[in-house]
Amino acid sequence: MGNNTLIERDLAVLWHPCTQMKDHESLPIIPIKRGEGIWLEDFEGNRYIDAISSWWVNMFGHCNPRINKALTQQMETLEHVILAGFTHETIVELSERLVKLTPEGLNKTFFADNGSSAIEVALKMSFHYWVNSGNKKKTVFINLSNSYHGETIAALSVGDVALYKETYEPLLLKTITAPSPDCFNKEEGETDEDYSARMIEPMRDILEQHAEHCCAVIIEPLIQCAGNMRMYHPVYLKLLREACDEFNVHLIADEIAVGFGRTGTLFASEQAGITPDFMCLSKGLTGGYLPLSVVLTTDKVYDAFYDDYENLTAFLHSHSYTGNPIGCRAALATLDIFQQDNVIQANQLLIKHLSKVAEKFKDHAHVGDVRQHGMVVAIEMVKDKKSKTAYDWKERRGLRVYQYGLKNGVLLRPLGNVVYFMPPYVITEEEINLMAQVAFDGINLATRD
């Protein structure tokens, strides 16, 4: 089978995510036959570095033999069982290990199917906690500008990226939005830490006015990924945790994209030394193999639901595939690799090399910002470097980089005018060099007038 045959079959029946399908009249879909390590290969033998970890999920490469082996063993034992009234060894072990690995105090796990579902769980659980605690006034959530938390209705409600949200505005929950602490707009000479620290003030103003009616503040720690990979300093998390405690409001940490080593530590919240009331995990949880998510929370939250049945305080949220044993086994195999290979420490060399190759982008005439947290690097193309004036989004400069990348063996999927690297952790320094050079040449091409 060649590429064209599968493309024809695809376009006859498939509606692809996050896609204007009319684009595919001129922009060919890439059919993938196989994957190995950081490489994807199509039906004609063309190979592509997966520089974005297939939407940020892949940790240890495609078709990882250690994860494959674990899944094969699990499928021979138990494929699925209802989690209401039943349990199984893989989910118990996974829960025990997650409780040990996450910030202290997150002692209970609640599983769902994907990232958006985890956000829904956390939002409902926070609201329901206040109801069970006798406080029915708390019905509103606070988010950050430029944030993203998923595509289901409630998850979309607490995001703030107009591209995804604007169409559905009549359907959404009303939220209160605080300005983001991302450091793109810091003053000249101002440090990231100073800027992020002073951006707590508008959040505190909102809490002072609205805390009585607010369930929780929801944030993406350190990186607003779908919001053009904008980044901020850990000091904001520390100050926000203090403010939430002061005003009696929950803190929800959406670590779906930034968890499992992306920011340089296992979880981004660690860098501020905080424990959120809810931590949402997915994506890298299974190493990129299967959909699975989990919300970790505290004993205090759990205890608010622990009651006699007739009082109707139970949390009745459920999914058919909650805690699927095969997904849990993939997660356990992923955690095994983190532990056995000392991945967080080993990644420090890759982080340094990413930083090194990122330097060459800083002097580019049409790069307004180069930023990095751990294993994530973002390069923002601008029309004018001094003023950081953005290109018109309709020009689709990022698409030009994407197309150039595919022609030269690298899967880059820019976010608007932002080119970024978020590769699997099995990438080598030589492959980083290739990835960066293709991105640099693609930016040169895309910014020619």
C-alpha positions in Angstrom: 0.0 0.0 0.0 1.3 3.5 -0.9 0.6 6.8 0.8 -1.9 7.9 -1.8 -4.2 4.8 -1.4 -4.5 5.3 2.3 -5.0 9.1 1.9 -7.9 8.5 -0.5 -9.5 6.0 1.9 -9.0 8.4 4.8 -10.6 11.4 3.2 -13.6 9.3 2.3 -14.5 8.5 5.9 -12.5 10.4 8.5 -13.0 13.9 10.1 -9.7 14.8 11.7 -9.3 16.7 15.0 -8.2 20.3 15.2 -8.3 20.5 11.4 -10.1 22.5 8.7 -10.6 19.5 6.4 -10.6 21.7 3.2 -6.9 22.3 3.8 -6.3 18.8 2.7 -7.3 19.7 -0.8 -3.7 21.1 -1.0 -2.0 19.9 2.1 -1.5 16.1 2.0 -2.2 14.0 5.1 0.8 11.9 6.2 -0.1 8.2 6.5 2.1 6.5 9.1 3.0 2.9 8.7 5.2 2.3 11.7 7.1 4.1 14.5 10.3 3.3 16.3 12.0 5.5 18.9 11.6 9.2 18.0 11.0 8.3 14.3 7.7 7.9 12.4 7.8 6.3 8.9 5.2 6.5 6.1 4.3 3.9 3.5 6.9 5.1 1.1 9.8 5.0 3.6 10.0 8.7 4.5 10.9 9.2 8.1 10.1 12.0 10.5 11.4 13.0 13.9 8.5 13.3 16.2 9.6 16.6 17.7 6.2 17.1 19.4 5.8 13.7 21.0 2.6 13.1 19.0 0.7 15.9 20.8 2.9 15.8 23.9 2.1 12.2 24.9 5.1 10.1 24.0 7.8 9.9 26.6 10.1 7.0 25.6 9.7 6.5 21.9 7.3 4.7 19.7 6.9 0.9 20.1 9.0 0.9 23.2 9.9 -2.8 23.8 9.6 -2.5 27.6 6.1 -1.0 27.5 5.1 -3.5 24.8 6.2 -6.4 26.9 4.3 -5.1 29.9 1.1 -4.7 27.9 1.4 -8.1 26.3 1.6 -9.7 29.8 -1.4 -7.6 31.1 -3.6 -8.6 28.1 -3.1 -12.2 28.9 -4.4 -11.7 32.4 -7.1 -9.0 32.5 -8.3 -6.6 29.8 -11.0 -4.7 31.7 -13.3 -4.8 34.7 -15.9 -2.5 36.1 -14.3 -0.3 38.8 -17.5 0.3 40.8 -17.5 -2.3 43.5 -14.5 -4.1 42.0 -10.7 -3.4 41.8 -7.6 -4.9 40.3 -3.9 -5.1 41.2 -2.6 -2.8 38.5 -4.8 0.2 39.5 -4.0 -0.3 43.2 -0.2 -0.4 42.5 -0.4 2.6 40.2 -2.4 4.6 42.7 0.1 3.8 45.5 3.0 4.9 43.3 1.4 8.1 42.1 0.6 9.0 45.7 4.3 8.6 46.6 5.6 10.5 43.5 3.2 13.5 43.6 3.5 16.4 46.1 2.9 15.5 49.7 -0.7 15.3 50.8 -2.2 14.1 47.5 -3.4 10.8 49.0 -6.4 9.8 46.9 -6.7 9.0 43.2 -9.8 9.2 40.9 -9.4 7.9 37.4 -10.9 9.0 34.1 -10.3 8.5 30.4 -8.5 11.6 29.1 -7.3 15.0 30.0 -10.5 16.9 29.5 -12.3 14.3 31.6 -9.8 14.8 34.4 -10.5 18.5 34.3 -14.3 17.8 34.5 -13.7 15.6 37.5 -11.6 18.2 39.3 -14.1 21.0 38.6 -17.1 18.9 39.7 -15.3 17.6 42.8 -14.3 21.1 43.9 -17.9 22.4 43.5 -19.3 19.3 45.2 -16.9 19.6 48.1 -18.2 23.0 48.9 -21.8 21.8 48.6 -21.1 18.9 51.0 -19.4 21.3 53.3 -22.6 23.4 53.5 -21.4 26.2 51.3 -23.6 26.5 48.2 -22.5 30.0 47.3 -19.3 28.8 45.6 -20.2 28.2 42.0 -17.6 30.1 40.0 -14.0 29.2 38.8 -11.1 31.6 38.3 -8.7 30.9 35.4 -5.8 32.7 33.7 -5.8 34.5 30.4 -4.4 32.5 27.5 -5.1 29.2 29.4 -6.3 25.9 27.9 -7.7 23.0 29.8 -9.5 20.8 27.2 -12.4 20.6 24.8 -15.4 19.3 26.7 -17.9 22.0 27.8 -16.7 22.6 31.3 -13.0 22.2 30.4 -13.5 24.7 27.6 -15.2 27.1 29.9 -12.2 27.4 32.2 -9.8 27.9 29.2 -9.2 31.3 27.5 -7.9 30.6 24.0 -10.4 32.3 21.7 -9.6 30.1 18.8 -11.1 27.1 20.6 -13.6 28.8 22.9 -15.3 31.7 21.1 -17.7 29.7 18.9 -19.1 27.8 21.9 -19.4 30.8 24.2 -23.2 30.6 24.6 -22.9 27.1 25.9 -20.1 27.7 28.5 -19.9 28.3 32.2 -19.1 31.9 33.2 -15.7 32.2 34.7 -13.5 35.0 36.1 -10.2 35.5 34.2 -7.0 36.8 35.8 -4.1 38.1 33.6 -1.5 35.4 32.9 1.9 35.7 34.6 3.6 34.6 31.4 6.8 36.5 30.9 6.5 37.4 27.2 5.2 40.9 28.2 7.7 41.7 31.0 9.3 45.1 31.1 12.8 45.6 29.6 15.3 44.6 32.2 12.7 42.9 34.4 13.5 39.3 35.5 11.0 36.5 34.9 10.8 36.0 38.7 10.0 39.7 39.3 7.4 39.8 36.6 5.6 36.6 37.6 5.7 37.7 41.3 4.0 41.1 40.6 1.4 39.4 38.4 -0.1 37.8 41.6 -1.6 41.2 42.5 -4.4 41.2 40.0 -5.2 37.6 41.0 -5.3 38.7 44.7 -7.7 41.6 43.7 -10.0 39.1 42.1 -9.9 36.8 45.1 -10.6 39.6 47.5 -13.7 40.5 45.5 -15.0 37.1 44.5 -13.6 34.4 46.8 -17.0 34.0 48.6 -18.5 32.7 45.4 -15.4 30.9 43.9 -14.8 27.2 44.1 -11.2 27.1 42.7 -8.5 28.7 40.7 -7.3 26.5 37.8 -3.9 26.8 36.2 -1.3 25.1 34.0 1.8 25.2 36.1 4.8 27.0 34.4 3.8 26.5 30.7 0.5 27.4 29.0 1.0 24.9 26.3 -1.9 25.4 23.9 -1.6 29.1 24.6 1.5 29.3 22.4 3.8 27.7 24.9 3.9 30.9 27.0 6.0 30.3 30.2 6.3 31.8 33.7 8.4 31.5 36.9 7.6 29.1 39.7 7.3 32.0 42.2 3.8 32.6 40.9 2.7 29.1 42.0 4.0 29.7 45.5 2.2 33.0 45.8 -1.0 31.6 44.3 -1.0 28.7 46.8 -0.7 31.2 49.6 -3.5 33.3 48.2 -5.8 30.4 47.7 -5.2 29.3 51.4 -5.8 32.9 52.6 -9.1 33.2 50.7 -10.4 29.7 51.2 -10.4 28.7 47.5 -9.2 25.4 46.0 -6.2 25.3 43.7 -6.4 22.9 40.7 -3.1 22.2 39.0 -3.6 21.0 35.4 -0.4 19.0 34.8 -1.8 17.1 31.9 0.8 18.4 29.5 3.5 19.6 31.8 3.7 16.5 34.1 6.1 13.6 33.9 9.3 15.5 33.4 8.4 18.1 30.7 9.5 21.1 32.8 12.6 19.4 34.1 11.2 18.0 37.4 8.7 15.1 37.5 5.9 17.5 38.2 6.0 21.3 37.6 4.4 22.0 41.0 7.6 20.6 42.6 9.5 23.7 41.5 7.4 25.9 43.8 7.3 23.4 46.6 3.5 23.4 46.6 0.7 20.9 46.9 -2.5 21.8 44.9 -5.9 20.6 46.2 -6.3 18.8 42.9 -3.7 17.6 40.4 -4.8 16.4 37.0 -2.6 14.0 35.0 -2.9 12.4 31.6 -0.9 12.4 28.3 2.6 11.2 29.5 1.0 9.0 32.2 0.9 6.0 29.9 4.0 6.9 27.9 1.9 7.8 24.9 0.3 4.4 24.6 -3.3 4.6 25.8 -5.9 7.2 27.0 -5.9 7.3 30.8 -6.1 10.2 33.3 -6.2 10.6 37.0 -7.1 13.4 39.5 -5.2 13.3 42.8 -6.6 15.1 45.8 -6.3 15.3 49.5 -7.8 13.4 52.4 -9.7 16.6 53.4 -11.6 16.6 50.0 -12.1 12.8 50.2 -13.5 13.0 53.7 -16.2 15.5 52.6 -17.8 12.8 50.4 -17.4 10.0 52.9 -20.8 9.6 54.5 -23.9 7.4 54.9 -25.5 6.5 51.6 -28.8 8.1 52.3 -27.2 11.5 52.7 -26.5 11.5 49.0 -23.1 13.0 49.2 -21.2 10.5 47.1 -19.3 11.6 44.0 -21.2 9.7 41.2 -19.0 10.7 38.3 -18.0 7.7 36.2 -16.6 6.5 32.9 -17.1 3.0 31.4 -13.4 2.4 31.0 -12.3 4.0 34.3 -9.1 2.5 35.6 -8.7 0.2 32.6 -6.1 -2.4 33.5 -4.2 -2.2 30.2 -3.9 1.6 30.5 -2.8 1.2 34.1 -0.2 -1.3 33.1 1.2 1.1 30.5 1.4 3.7 33.2 3.2 1.4 35.5 5.7 0.4 32.8 6.3 4.1 32.1 6.9 4.8 35.8 9.3 1.8 35.8 11.4 3.4 33.1 11.5 6.8 34.9 12.8 5.0 38.0 15.1 2.4 36.5 16.7 4.8 34.0 16.9 7.8 36.4 15.2 9.7 33.6 14.8 13.1 35.4 18.5 13.3 36.1 19.5 11.9 32.7 17.4 14.5 31.0 19.5 17.3 32.5 22.0 16.7 29.7 19.3 16.9 27.0 17.9 20.1 28.6 21.4 21.7 28.5 21.8 20.7 24.8 18.3 22.0 23.9 19.3 25.3 25.6 22.5 25.3 23.5 20.8 24.9 20.2 18.1 27.4 21.2 20.7 30.1 21.4 21.1 30.4 17.7 17.4 31.4 17.4 17.8 34.5 19.7 19.6 36.6 17.2 17.2 35.9 14.3 15.6 39.0 12.9 12.1 37.7 13.2 12.3 35.8 16.5 10.8 37.9 19.3 11.3 35.4 22.1 13.0 32.1 22.9 11.9 30.4 26.1 12.5 27.1 27.8 11.3 25.1 30.8 13.1 21.8 31.0 12.4 19.7 27.9 10.2 22.3 26.2 11.6 25.0 24.0 9.5 27.6 22.2 10.5 30.1 19.5 8.1 32.9 18.7 8.2 34.4 15.3 7.3 38.1 15.1 7.0 40.7 12.4 9.0 43.2 14.3 11.6 42.1 16.8 11.9 45.3 18.8 8.2 45.8 19.5 7.4 42.1 19.4 4.7 42.9 16.9 3.0 39.6 15.8 2.5 38.4 12.3 -1.1 38.4 11.1 -2.5 35.0 12.0 -4.1 34.7 8.5 -0.6 34.6 7.0 -0.2 31.2 8.6 3.6 31.5 8.9 3.7 28.5 11.2 2.1 26.3 8.5 5.1 27.2 6.3 7.5 25.8 9.0 5.3 22.7 9.3 5.5 22.0 5.6 9.2 22.7 5.4 9.7 20.3 8.4 7.9 17.5 6.7 9.9 17.8 3.6 13.0 17.6 5.6 12.2 14.8 8.0 10.9 16.6 11.1 7.3 16.7 12.5 7.0 20.3 13.8 3.4 21.5 14.4 3.7 25.2 15.3 1.1 26.9 17.5 0.3 29.9 15.3 3.6 31.7 15.0 5.3 29.7 17.7 7.6 26.9 16.8 8.4 24.5 19.6 10.2 21.4 20.6 8.7 18.8 23.0 10.5 15.6 21.9 10.4 12.1 23.5 13.2 11.6 26.1 15.0 9.0 24.0 16.1 11.7 21.5 19.9 12.0 21.1 22.0 15.2 20.9 22.6 14.5 17.1 18.8 14.3 16.5 18.3 17.5 18.5 20.8 19.2 16.2 18.9 18.0 13.1 15.5 19.0 14.6 16.8 22.5 15.5 18.5 23.0 12.1 15.3 22.1 10.2 13.3 24.4 12.4 15.8 27.3 11.9 15.7 26.8 8.2 12.0 26.6 8.2 11.7 29.9 10.2 14.0 31.5 7.7 11.7 30.4 4.9 8.5 31.3 6.7 9.7 34.9 7.6 10.7 35.9 4.1 8.4 38.6 2.8 
